[in-house]
Amino acid sequence: MNKTLESIIEWSSTAILIVGVALTSFNIYPLNVYLSFAGNLGWLIVALSWRKKSLIVIQIVMAVIYMAGIFSQIKS
């Protein structure tokens, strides 16, 4: 992956995750989950590019948890 694109994804995903955490602290649901999931997917792309197994594992686990929350919200 192009280093510039990788850096853009890395830092934009970080910013999105920070906003998602801030929304969580103010209990703004479900937008917090959607934004956190988007940031998480961005970091998963970066982790795959870096071939960093620890980051890949945590991003996959977090993505599954976020998807469970999203499906739960959609069902209600």
N, C-alpha and C positions, 0 to 999 in steps of 0.2 A: 504494500500500500504506500502511496505517496506520503512522505513525512509531513507535508503541509496539510493534507486532508486528514491525516491521523491526528495531528495537533488540533485542528478545528473540531473534530469529533470529540476528542478527549476533553477539551476545555468547554465546549458547548454542553456536553453531557454533564460535566461537573456543575456548571451553572444551573442546568435544569434540575439536577438532584438537590442542589441547595434550595431552590425555590420549592421543590416538592417537600423537603423537610420543614421549611418554614410554614407551608400550608398545613402540614400535619400538626405543627405546634399550635396552630390556630383552629384546628379541627375543621378544616375546609375539605370535606369529603364529597364526592369521589375525585375531585380534581387533583388532590395530592397524590393519589394512587396512579392516575394516568400520567402525570408528569414524572413521578419517580420511575415508573415503568419505562418511559421513553428515555430517560437518562441512563437507566440500567442497561437498556438495549445498546445505547451508544457505547457504554463502557464495555459491554460484551464484545462489540466489534473491535474495539481497541485491544482488549485482552487477547482475542484470537489473533490479531495482527502481531502482537508481541510474543505470542505462543507462551504466555505466562499462566501455567496451570492453576495456580492458587486464585488468580483473578477470574479465570474462566469458571472455576467451580463456584465461587461466591456469586458471580453474576448470573449463572444458570439457576442456582438455588433462589436468589432474590427474584428472578423473573418468574419462576413457578409460583412463588408466594404472591407476587403482585397479580399474576393472572388469576389465581384463586380469588383474590379480593375483587378483581374486576368482574369475574363470572358471578360471584356472590351478589355484587351490586346490580348486575344486569338482571339476575333472577328475581330480585325483590321489587 
